[in-house]
Amino acid sequence: MTWDDHYERFRAALNARPVGDVDRAIREACKHTHVQSSDDIIWLREALADKERKSFVAEVYRYQPVPEALFDEFIRAAIIDVDASNNRRFLAPCIETFGLDRVSEAVQQFERSEIEVERCGTERAKYWLSGRWSKRRST
């Protein structure tokens, strides 16, 4: 099964709304993360930059480590997302995998950016970095 197939199954389950189907679609996609090719990483990076697909990737990594190759894209997805409450979906898995210090440092690098969207997004992201979030496994 390809990542496109996993995403389509997830999207169909969301539209149908049976919670079990959504969970099943994510569990199946999680199995795909154990062995990743360079094509897989490319798809996941592109998906994290895509408004429609990035939530799917966040769900896939909700309870498992984020690969190093996706760290920057997860941080960027958090910063660029205009929904401040949605940022946590991208930051929490990174904090769990890489630690608060590394994630905070990455957000600060975006804060020094010349790009206004990124500077505004860092303020939203810093909310979750200030200790206001709880471990995702407990939610």
Secondary structure as UniProt FT lines:
FT   HELIX           3..16
FT   HELIX           19..31
FT   TURN            32..33
FT   HELIX           38..48
FT   TURN            51..53
FT   HELIX           54..60
FT   TURN            61..63
FT   HELIX           68..70
FT   HELIX           71..80
FT   TURN            84..87
FT   HELIX           88..98
FT   HELIX           100..111
FT   HELIX           116..129
FT   TURN            130..131
FT   HELIX           136..138
//
